[in-house]
Amino acid sequence: MTKPRKYRVPMWVIELLVAAALAFAFMMTFRIISANAQVNFTDENGHYSGTMTTHGNQSTFTNGNGQFTGSAIRHGNTTEFYDARGHHTGSATAQGTANNPLGGYNGSSPFGRGGRGR
């Protein structure tokens, strides 16, 4: 009867596999993040009409020719909009937050008729 041999994997092979797995995880993470950072707009005929690119709490807008047309900066629930020259053009306020999307509003009674949701 032959004696069973014990095979031992060298430590450098394990380190190489861990490094490859980490590189793959980082690559996929950055690919997903960059995929969500840009939105292309099309007109009713499906032709490209512009892009919105998001950088953290700031978004920039370009037209179909690639020219900068404006930006938006989000401060909490308020988004401020600016034209291509940096002049303030307006703002929008979102009600609520991600944890409280209705902002304290009773969603079970959308027309103020009372209800049991309050």
VOTI-532116 format. One record per atom (N, C-alpha, C): chain; atom name; y, z, x; residue number from 1; residue in three letters. Coordinates in steps of 0.02 Angstrom, whole numbers. Layout:
REM residues N
> A,CA,Y,Z,X,NUM,Ala
...
This chain:
REM residues 118
> A,N,-58,0,42,1,Met
> A,CA,0,0,0,1,Met
> A,C,62,0,45,1,Met
> A,N,108,-43,25,2,Thr
> A,CA,168,-47,66,2,Thr
> A,C,220,4,43,2,Thr
> A,N,258,25,89,3,Lys
> A,CA,309,74,76,3,Lys
> A,C,371,40,45,3,Lys
> A,N,397,65,-13,4,Pro
> A,CA,456,33,-41,4,Pro
> A,C,517,43,5,4,Pro
> A,N,557,-11,9,5,Arg
> A,CA,616,-7,52,5,Arg
> A,C,677,10,10,5,Arg
> A,N,720,48,40,6,Lys
> A,CA,782,66,7,6,Lys
> A,C,837,21,35,6,Lys
> A,N,868,-16,-11,7,Tyr
> A,CA,923,-60,9,7,Tyr
> A,C,989,-24,-6,7,Tyr
> A,N,1033,-26,42,8,Arg
> A,CA,1097,7,34,8,Arg
> A,C,1152,-46,41,8,Arg
> A,N,1198,-47,-8,9,Val
> A,CA,1252,-95,-7,9,Val
> A,C,1306,-70,41,9,Val
> A,N,1327,-112,88,10,Pro
> A,CA,1380,-90,135,10,Pro
> A,C,1444,-73,97,10,Pro
> A,N,1481,-26,123,11,Met
> A,CA,1543,-3,91,11,Met
> A,C,1594,-59,86,11,Met
> A,N,1597,-104,134,12,Trp
> A,CA,1647,-158,132,12,Trp
> A,C,1634,-205,73,12,Trp
> A,N,1572,-212,52,13,Val
> A,CA,1557,-254,-5,13,Val
> A,C,1584,-222,-69,13,Val
> A,N,1574,-156,-75,14,Ile
> A,CA,1600,-120,-133,14,Ile
> A,C,1676,-124,-135,14,Ile
> A,N,1708,-114,-77,15,Glu
> A,CA,1781,-118,-74,15,Glu
> A,C,1806,-188,-92,15,Glu
> A,N,1770,-239,-70,16,Leu
> A,CA,1789,-307,-86,16,Leu
> A,C,1783,-320,-162,16,Leu
> A,N,1731,-296,-193,17,Leu
> A,CA,1723,-304,-265,17,Leu
> A,C,1777,-267,-304,17,Leu
> A,N,1795,-207,-282,18,Val
> A,CA,1848,-170,-316,18,Val
> A,C,1915,-205,-308,18,Val
> A,N,1929,-231,-248,19,Ala
> A,CA,1992,-267,-237,19,Ala
> A,C,1995,-330,-280,19,Ala
> A,N,1940,-366,-285,20,Ala
> A,CA,1939,-426,-327,20,Ala
> A,C,1949,-409,-400,20,Ala
> A,N,1919,-355,-424,21,Ala
> A,CA,1928,-334,-494,21,Ala
> A,C,2000,-314,-507,21,Ala
> A,N,2031,-278,-461,22,Leu
> A,CA,2101,-259,-470,22,Leu
> A,C,2147,-320,-469,22,Leu
> A,N,2134,-367,-424,23,Ala
> A,CA,2175,-428,-422,23,Ala
> A,C,2169,-467,-487,23,Ala
> A,N,2109,-471,-514,24,Phe
> A,CA,2099,-506,-577,24,Phe
> A,C,2135,-470,-634,24,Phe
> A,N,2132,-403,-635,25,Ala
> A,CA,2166,-365,-688,25,Ala
> A,C,2241,-374,-684,25,Ala
> A,N,2270,-372,-625,26,Phe
> A,CA,2342,-383,-617,26,Phe
> A,C,2362,-453,-638,26,Phe
> A,N,2322,-502,-618,27,Met
> A,CA,2337,-571,-635,27,Met
> A,C,2337,-581,-712,27,Met
> A,N,2288,-554,-745,28,Met
> A,CA,2284,-561,-818,28,Met
> A,C,2341,-523,-852,28,Met
> A,N,2359,-465,-827,29,Thr
> A,CA,2414,-426,-856,29,Thr
> A,C,2479,-464,-851,29,Thr
> A,N,2496,-489,-792,30,Phe
> A,CA,2558,-526,-783,30,Phe
> A,C,2558,-591,-823,30,Phe
> A,N,2500,-621,-830,31,Arg
> A,CA,2497,-682,-870,31,Arg
> A,C,2511,-668,-943,31,Arg
> A,N,2485,-613,-969,32,Ile
> A,CA,2497,-594,-1039,32,Ile
> A,C,2570,-576,-1048,32,Ile
> A,N,2599,-538,-1001,33,Ile
> A,CA,2669,-518,-1007,33,Ile
> A,C,2714,-579,-1005,33,Ile
> A,N,2702,-625,-959,34,Ser
> A,CA,2745,-683,-954,34,Ser
> A,C,2736,-730,-1014,34,Ser
> A,N,2677,-730,-1043,35,Ala
> A,CA,2666,-773,-1102,35,Ala
> A,C,2706,-748,-1162,35,Ala
> A,N,2717,-683,-1166,36,Asn
> A,CA,2754,-656,-1222,36,Asn
> A,C,2829,-654,-1210,36,Asn
> A,N,2851,-670,-1150,37,Ala
> A,CA,2921,-664,-1133,37,Ala
> A,C,2962,-725,-1152,37,Ala
> A,N,2931,-780,-1172,38,Gln
> A,CA,2968,-841,-1188,38,Gln
> A,C,2944,-869,-1254,38,Gln
> A,N,2993,-888,-1296,39,Val
> A,CA,2978,-918,-1361,39,Val
> A,C,3012,-986,-1364,39,Val
> A,N,2975,-1038,-1378,40,Asn
> A,CA,3003,-1105,-1386,40,Asn
> A,C,3016,-1119,-1460,40,Asn
> A,N,3074,-1149,-1474,41,Phe
> A,CA,3092,-1166,-1542,41,Phe
> A,C,3085,-1241,-1552,41,Phe
> A,N,3064,-1261,-1612,42,Thr
> A,CA,3058,-1332,-1628,42,Thr
> A,C,3096,-1344,-1694,42,Thr
> A,N,3117,-1406,-1703,43,Asp
> A,CA,3150,-1423,-1766,43,Asp
> A,C,3098,-1440,-1819,43,Asp
> A,N,3121,-1462,-1877,44,Glu
> A,CA,3074,-1477,-1932,44,Glu
> A,C,3026,-1534,-1917,44,Glu
> A,N,3043,-1576,-1867,45,Asn
> A,CA,2999,-1632,-1848,45,Asn
> A,C,2952,-1614,-1791,45,Asn
> A,N,2956,-1552,-1768,46,Gly
> A,CA,2913,-1529,-1713,46,Gly
> A,C,2940,-1544,-1644,46,Gly
> A,N,3003,-1567,-1639,47,His
> A,CA,3032,-1581,-1574,47,His
> A,C,3062,-1517,-1545,47,His
> A,N,3057,-1509,-1479,48,Tyr
> A,CA,3084,-1451,-1444,48,Tyr
> A,C,3159,-1447,-1454,48,Tyr
> A,N,3184,-1387,-1474,49,Ser
> A,CA,3255,-1380,-1485,49,Ser
> A,C,3286,-1323,-1445,49,Ser
> A,N,3246,-1282,-1411,50,Gly
> A,CA,3274,-1228,-1371,50,Gly
> A,C,3223,-1175,-1355,50,Gly
> A,N,3246,-1125,-1316,51,Thr
> A,CA,3203,-1072,-1292,51,Thr
> A,C,3239,-1006,-1295,51,Thr
> A,N,3201,-953,-1310,52,Met
> A,CA,3226,-885,-1303,52,Met
> A,C,3182,-851,-1251,52,Met
> A,N,3213,-823,-1200,53,Thr
> A,CA,3176,-788,-1147,53,Thr
> A,C,3198,-715,-1148,53,Thr
> A,N,3149,-670,-1150,54,Thr
> A,CA,3163,-599,-1154,54,Thr
> A,C,3152,-566,-1086,54,Thr
> A,N,3201,-524,-1066,55,His
> A,CA,3198,-486,-1005,55,His
> A,C,3211,-413,-1023,55,His
> A,N,3159,-376,-1038,56,Gly
> A,CA,3169,-306,-1058,56,Gly
> A,C,3204,-302,-1125,56,Gly
> A,N,3266,-273,-1126,57,Asn
> A,CA,3302,-267,-1189,57,Asn
> A,C,3355,-322,-1196,57,Asn
> A,N,3351,-374,-1155,58,Gln
> A,CA,3399,-429,-1157,58,Gln
> A,C,3363,-495,-1169,58,Gln
> A,N,3393,-538,-1209,59,Ser
> A,CA,3365,-605,-1222,59,Ser
> A,C,3418,-657,-1207,59,Ser
> A,N,3396,-713,-1180,60,Thr
> A,CA,3442,-769,-1167,60,Thr
> A,C,3417,-829,-1206,60,Thr
> A,N,3464,-871,-1228,61,Phe
> A,CA,3449,-929,-1269,61,Phe
> A,C,3473,-992,-1234,61,Phe
> A,N,3431,-1044,-1236,62,Thr
> A,CA,3451,-1110,-1209,62,Thr
> A,C,3438,-1162,-1263,62,Thr
> A,N,3476,-1217,-1260,63,Asn
> A,CA,3466,-1270,-1309,63,Asn
> A,C,3413,-1319,-1284,63,Asn
> A,N,3403,-1373,-1320,64,Gly
> A,CA,3352,-1423,-1302,64,Gly
> A,C,3364,-1457,-1235,64,Gly
> A,N,3426,-1456,-1210,65,Asn
> A,CA,3442,-1485,-1145,65,Asn
> A,C,3436,-1435,-1088,65,Asn
> A,N,3418,-1373,-1104,66,Gly
> A,CA,3411,-1322,-1052,66,Gly
> A,C,3476,-1287,-1036,66,Gly
> A,N,3529,-1299,-1074,67,Gln
> A,CA,3594,-1267,-1061,67,Gln
> A,C,3596,-1199,-1094,67,Gln
> A,N,3625,-1151,-1059,68,Phe
> A,CA,3632,-1083,-1086,68,Phe
> A,C,3678,-1084,-1147,68,Phe
> A,N,3655,-1054,-1202,69,Thr
> A,CA,3696,-1053,-1263,69,Thr
> A,C,3715,-984,-1286,69,Thr
> A,N,3685,-932,-1259,70,Gly
> A,CA,3704,-864,-1279,70,Gly
> A,C,3652,-813,-1259,70,Gly
> A,N,3667,-750,-1277,71,Ser
> A,CA,3621,-696,-1259,71,Ser
> A,C,3625,-642,-1312,71,Ser
> A,N,3577,-597,-1308,72,Ala
> A,CA,3574,-540,-1354,72,Ala
> A,C,3551,-479,-1314,72,Ala
> A,N,3580,-422,-1329,73,Ile
> A,CA,3561,-360,-1295,73,Ile
> A,C,3544,-309,-1349,73,Ile
> A,N,3486,-278,-1343,74,Arg
> A,CA,3462,-229,-1392,74,Arg
> A,C,3478,-159,-1366,74,Arg
> A,N,3511,-119,-1408,75,His
> A,CA,3526,-48,-1394,75,His
> A,C,3494,-8,-1451,75,His
> A,N,3434,16,-1442,76,Gly
> A,CA,3400,53,-1495,76,Gly
> A,C,3385,8,-1554,76,Gly
> A,N,3414,23,-1612,77,Asn
> A,CA,3403,-17,-1672,77,Asn
> A,C,3455,-72,-1681,77,Asn
> A,N,3505,-75,-1637,78,Thr
> A,CA,3559,-124,-1644,78,Thr
> A,C,3553,-178,-1590,78,Thr
> A,N,3561,-240,-1611,79,Thr
> A,CA,3561,-297,-1565,79,Thr
> A,C,3630,-329,-1567,79,Thr
> A,N,3661,-337,-1508,80,Glu
> A,CA,3726,-368,-1502,80,Glu
> A,C,3717,-440,-1478,80,Glu
> A,N,3753,-487,-1508,81,Phe
> A,CA,3746,-558,-1490,81,Phe
> A,C,3810,-582,-1456,81,Phe
> A,N,3802,-625,-1405,82,Tyr
> A,CA,3857,-652,-1366,82,Tyr
> A,C,3850,-727,-1360,82,Tyr
> A,N,3906,-763,-1358,83,Asp
> A,CA,3903,-836,-1350,83,Asp
> A,C,3896,-854,-1276,83,Asp
> A,N,3899,-919,-1261,84,Ala
> A,CA,3889,-942,-1192,84,Ala
> A,C,3943,-917,-1145,84,Ala
> A,N,4002,-900,-1171,85,Arg
> A,CA,4057,-876,-1128,85,Arg
> A,C,4060,-800,-1124,85,Arg
> A,N,4012,-766,-1156,86,Gly
> A,CA,4009,-693,-1153,86,Gly
> A,C,4049,-658,-1206,86,Gly
> A,N,4076,-694,-1254,87,His
> A,CA,4114,-663,-1309,87,His
> A,C,4067,-636,-1362,87,His
> A,N,4081,-577,-1386,88,His
> A,CA,4040,-545,-1438,88,His
> A,C,4046,-586,-1503,88,His
> A,N,3988,-605,-1530,89,Thr
> A,CA,3989,-645,-1592,89,Thr
> A,C,3961,-608,-1652,89,Thr
> A,N,3929,-551,-1642,90,Gly
> A,CA,3903,-514,-1699,90,Gly
> A,C,3850,-465,-1678,90,Gly
> A,N,3826,-428,-1727,91,Ser
> A,CA,3773,-379,-1714,91,Ser
> A,C,3729,-373,-1776,91,Ser
> A,N,3670,-347,-1764,92,Ala
> A,CA,3622,-336,-1819,92,Ala
> A,C,3589,-268,-1807,92,Ala
> A,N,3579,-231,-1860,93,Thr
> A,CA,3547,-166,-1855,93,Thr
> A,C,3482,-166,-1894,93,Thr
> A,N,3428,-148,-1860,94,Ala
> A,CA,3363,-143,-1893,94,Ala
> A,C,3354,-73,-1920,94,Ala
> A,N,3330,-68,-1981,95,Gln
> A,CA,3318,-3,-2011,95,Gln
> A,C,3252,26,-1984,95,Gln
> A,N,3253,88,-1966,96,Gly
> A,CA,3192,122,-1945,96,Gly
> A,C,3173,109,-1873,96,Gly
> A,N,3115,134,-1854,97,Thr
> A,CA,3087,127,-1787,97,Thr
> A,C,3015,106,-1793,97,Thr
> A,N,2982,97,-1737,98,Ala
> A,CA,2912,78,-1739,98,Ala
> A,C,2869,133,-1771,98,Ala
> A,N,2888,196,-1760,99,Asn
> A,CA,2850,252,-1789,99,Asn
> A,C,2870,265,-1862,99,Asn
> A,N,2930,244,-1881,100,Asn
> A,CA,2955,255,-1949,100,Asn
> A,C,2988,191,-1972,100,Asn
> A,N,2948,138,-1987,101,Pro
> A,CA,2975,72,-1999,101,Pro
> A,C,3021,66,-2059,101,Pro
> A,N,3016,111,-2107,102,Leu
> A,CA,3060,107,-2165,102,Leu
> A,C,3124,147,-2157,102,Leu
> A,N,3131,182,-2102,103,Gly
> A,CA,3193,219,-2088,103,Gly
> A,C,3208,272,-2140,103,Gly
> A,N,3158,308,-2164,104,Gly
> A,CA,3169,361,-2214,104,Gly
> A,C,3173,335,-2285,104,Gly
> A,N,3166,271,-2295,105,Tyr
> A,CA,3169,242,-2362,105,Tyr
> A,C,3101,247,-2395,105,Tyr
> A,N,3099,261,-2459,106,Asn
> A,CA,3037,268,-2496,106,Asn
> A,C,3010,199,-2514,106,Asn
> A,N,2961,175,-2477,107,Gly
> A,CA,2933,109,-2488,107,Gly
> A,C,2894,101,-2551,107,Gly
> A,N,2870,157,-2580,108,Ser
> A,CA,2832,151,-2642,108,Ser
> A,C,2877,142,-2702,108,Ser
> A,N,2943,149,-2692,109,Ser
> A,CA,2991,140,-2746,109,Ser
> A,C,3047,95,-2722,109,Ser
> A,N,3033,30,-2712,110,Pro
> A,CA,3083,-13,-2680,110,Pro
> A,C,3145,-25,-2722,110,Pro
> A,N,3143,-13,-2788,111,Phe
> A,CA,3200,-26,-2830,111,Phe
> A,C,3230,38,-2859,111,Phe
> A,N,3213,95,-2828,112,Gly
> A,CA,3244,158,-2848,112,Gly
> A,C,3220,185,-2915,112,Gly
> A,N,3160,171,-2935,113,Arg
> A,CA,3135,193,-3000,113,Arg
> A,C,3097,258,-2995,113,Arg
> A,N,3105,295,-2942,114,Gly
> A,CA,3067,357,-2935,114,Gly
> A,C,3000,342,-2905,114,Gly
> A,N,2948,367,-2933,115,Gly
> A,CA,2881,355,-2907,115,Gly
> A,C,2853,415,-2871,115,Gly
> A,N,2792,411,-2854,116,Arg
> A,CA,2759,468,-2823,116,Arg
> A,C,2763,468,-2748,116,Arg
> A,N,2790,417,-2716,117,Gly
> A,CA,2791,414,-2643,117,Gly
> A,C,2842,459,-2610,117,Gly
> A,N,2886,489,-2648,118,Arg
> A,CA,2939,529,-2619,118,Arg
> A,C,2919,599,-2605,118,Arg
